[in-house]
Amino acid sequence: MIRFFEIFRIAGVTAVIFFGYYFYADDAAALLHFQAPWLVVFMAGLSGLEGLIFGKRSAEAKGYAGGNEYQLQTDLIFLAMGIMGAFLFYIDWGVKADLTLALIFMLMFLFSSLNHAYQALFKGNRSRINMMRPLLTLAMIAALIYPVIEAWK
């Protein structure tokens, strides 16, 4: 089931990036409004659900002990972000709300990917997830850079 969540996250992010650029490439604000919330839903929301439902197994798949209250707190924060991403998409508060969501999301996952890279390079935790996550995160952030910069102007 953990593998399903990981594949579903990657497939969802890929679909959001593809369809975002396919439908909204000429309108950075619309692209940002589409991509930012749905990337948050797929990445943070699904990570939160995965952790809440399969916390210990999810942590073990990443090479961690897992199952503690701190992990529960992180899962709840991820779930809250995912819910807020969907909420912001539907209520359409405008480009500043989308920018805020995108920037927080990019920073959070950048820090998370740095932790995965640190675990893989310096702690010997070379799980598949720790090895892939930094590269996939950079690709996801790269997909958001254009709409963020253009919408910011």
C-alpha positions as CSV (number, residue, x, y, z in Angstrom):
1,M,0.0,0.0,0.0
2,I,2.9,2.3,0.7
3,R,4.2,1.8,-2.8
4,F,0.7,2.7,-4.1
5,F,0.8,6.0,-2.3
6,E,4.2,6.8,-3.7
7,I,3.2,5.9,-7.2
8,F,-0.1,7.8,-6.9
9,R,1.8,10.9,-5.6
10,I,4.3,10.8,-8.5
11,A,1.5,10.1,-11.1
12,G,-0.6,12.9,-9.6
13,V,2.2,15.4,-9.6
14,T,3.1,14.5,-13.2
15,A,-0.5,14.9,-14.3
16,V,-0.9,18.2,-12.6
17,I,2.3,19.5,-14.3
18,F,1.4,18.1,-17.7
19,F,-2.2,19.3,-17.7
20,G,-1.3,22.6,-16.1
21,Y,1.1,23.4,-18.9
22,Y,-1.1,21.9,-21.6
23,F,-4.1,24.1,-20.7
24,Y,-2.6,27.2,-19.1
25,A,0.9,27.7,-20.5
26,D,0.0,31.1,-21.8
27,D,-1.5,32.4,-18.5
28,A,0.9,32.2,-15.6
29,A,-1.7,33.2,-13.0
30,A,-4.1,30.5,-14.2
31,L,-1.2,27.9,-14.3
32,L,-0.2,28.8,-10.8
33,H,-3.9,28.7,-9.6
34,F,-4.1,25.2,-11.1
35,Q,-0.7,23.8,-10.2
36,A,0.0,25.1,-6.7
37,P,-3.2,23.7,-4.9
38,W,-3.2,20.4,-6.7
39,L,0.5,19.8,-6.2
40,V,-0.1,20.4,-2.5
41,V,-3.1,18.0,-2.5
42,F,-1.1,15.2,-4.1
43,M,2.2,15.7,-2.2
44,A,1.2,17.0,1.2
45,G,-2.4,15.7,1.4
46,L,-1.5,12.2,0.3
47,S,1.6,12.1,2.5
48,G,-0.6,13.1,5.5
49,L,-3.2,10.4,4.7
50,E,-0.5,7.8,4.2
51,G,1.2,8.7,7.5
52,L,-2.1,8.6,9.4
53,I,-3.3,5.3,8.0
54,F,0.0,3.5,7.6
55,G,2.4,5.6,9.8
56,K,4.8,2.9,11.0
57,R,5.0,1.1,7.6
58,S,5.4,4.4,5.8
59,A,8.3,5.5,8.1
60,E,9.9,2.0,7.7
61,A,9.7,2.3,3.9
62,K,11.8,5.5,4.2
63,G,14.3,3.9,6.6
64,Y,13.0,5.5,9.8
65,A,11.7,3.9,13.0
66,G,8.3,5.7,12.9
67,G,5.1,5.6,14.8
68,N,5.8,8.4,17.3
69,E,3.7,11.4,18.3
70,Y,6.0,13.8,16.3
71,Q,5.3,11.8,13.1
72,L,1.6,12.1,13.9
73,Q,2.0,15.9,14.2
74,T,3.8,16.1,10.8
75,D,1.1,13.9,9.2
76,L,-1.6,16.2,10.5
77,I,0.2,19.2,9.2
78,F,0.6,17.6,5.8
79,L,-3.1,16.7,5.8
80,A,-4.1,20.3,6.7
81,M,-2.0,21.6,3.9
82,G,-3.6,19.2,1.4
83,I,-7.1,20.3,2.6
84,M,-6.1,24.0,2.4
85,G,-4.8,23.4,-1.2
86,A,-8.1,22.0,-2.4
87,F,-10.0,24.8,-0.5
88,L,-7.9,27.6,-2.0
89,F,-8.4,26.1,-5.5
90,Y,-12.2,26.1,-5.1
91,I,-12.6,29.5,-3.4
92,D,-10.1,31.2,-5.7
93,W,-8.8,33.9,-3.4
94,G,-6.5,35.2,-6.1
95,V,-2.9,35.1,-7.2
96,K,-1.4,36.2,-3.8
97,A,-3.1,33.3,-2.1
98,D,-1.8,31.0,-4.8
99,L,1.7,32.5,-4.6
100,T,1.7,32.1,-0.8
101,L,0.7,28.4,-1.1
102,A,3.2,27.7,-3.8
103,L,6.1,29.4,-1.9
104,I,5.4,27.6,1.4
105,F,5.0,24.3,-0.5
106,M,8.2,24.7,-2.4
107,L,10.2,25.7,0.7
108,M,8.7,22.9,2.8
109,F,9.5,20.2,0.2
110,L,12.9,21.7,-0.6
111,F,13.7,21.3,3.1
112,S,12.2,17.8,3.2
113,S,14.3,16.8,0.2
114,L,17.4,18.2,1.8
115,N,16.7,15.9,4.8
116,H,16.2,12.9,2.5
117,A,19.5,13.7,0.7
118,Y,21.3,14.1,4.1
119,Q,19.9,10.8,5.3
120,A,21.1,9.1,2.1
121,L,24.5,10.7,1.9
122,F,25.6,11.0,5.5
123,K,23.5,8.6,7.6
124,G,23.6,5.6,5.2
125,N,19.8,5.5,4.8
126,R,19.8,4.8,1.1
127,S,16.2,3.8,0.8
128,R,14.7,4.2,-2.7
129,I,12.6,7.1,-1.4
130,N,15.6,8.9,0.1
131,M,17.5,8.6,-3.2
132,M,14.6,9.7,-5.5
133,R,12.9,12.4,-3.4
134,P,15.6,15.2,-3.9
135,L,15.6,14.8,-7.7
136,L,11.8,14.5,-8.0
137,T,11.4,17.6,-5.7
138,L,13.7,19.6,-7.8
139,A,11.7,18.7,-10.9
140,M,8.5,19.6,-9.2
141,I,9.9,23.0,-8.1
142,A,11.3,23.6,-11.6
143,A,7.7,23.2,-12.9
144,L,6.5,25.9,-10.5
145,I,9.2,28.4,-11.1
146,Y,7.8,29.9,-14.3
147,P,4.3,30.5,-13.0
148,V,5.6,31.8,-9.6
149,I,7.9,34.3,-11.2
150,E,5.4,35.4,-13.8
151,A,2.5,35.7,-11.4
152,W,4.7,37.6,-8.9
153,K,5.3,40.4,-11.5
